[in-house]
Amino acid sequence: MSSLALPLTRTSFFPQPEISRPVLKTWEARCLPRTMTSGEPCHVRYHQMPDIKIKRVYDTPDPHDGVRILVDRLWPRGLHKSDVHMEYWLKDVAPSPELRRWFGHDPANWNMFQIRYRQELMHGNADLSRLIHLAGQQNVTLLYAAHNTQCNHALILQDFLRKTVAKQKMHG
C-alpha cells in the first residue's frame, strides 16, 4: 500500500483527546478569572469589554442602555426628533443606499446582504471609527427602525463591533 492510500479510520478524521490533558468544557472555565499555579491572577480581557446592545428605536429607553446611537441612514417613520432619546445619529454606519434598496428587507436576500454589508464595513469611514471608539469605551445601544428583528443591519453591525473592539483590546 502506498503512502497516499492509507487506510482511513475514525480516529484519523476525529482524533481523540489525550486523557491526561485537562479539558475545559465551558466558556466560564476558559474565561473566568483563575489563579495560575504560580499564584498570579489571570486577567481576562472579556470582562473589560463594554456591552454592545441593539434595540428598536421605537422601544422604551432603559437606564442600562448606555450611549444610545441611531444607526439608520433614514429617520424612523412616525417619530419626531424630540421623541427619540439618543446621543448620536451615525448615518454612515448604515448600509449604503444602493445596498439598502437592493436588500429591501427581503429575507430571501439576507445571506448575500450580510456579505455585502460586512464588505462595506471593512472599508470604514469616520462615523464607523467614532462608533468603534465609543463601543470600546462604554456600553452602547444601537438603535434601528426595521420591523424584522431577525434580519436587519444592526445585527451585523453589532457582531462587527464586538469582534473589532475585542481585537483592539487584545492588541492594545
Buried (B, 14 or more C-beta within 10 A) or exposed (E): EEEEEEEEEEEEEEEEEEEEEEEEEEEEEEBEEEEEEEEEEEEEEEEEBBEBBBBBBBEEBEEEBBBBBBBBBEBBEEEEEEEBEBEBBBEBBBBBEEBBEBBEBEEEBBEEBBEBBEEBBEEEEEBBEBBBEBBBEEBBBBBBBBEEEEBBBBBBBBBBBBEBBBEEBEEE
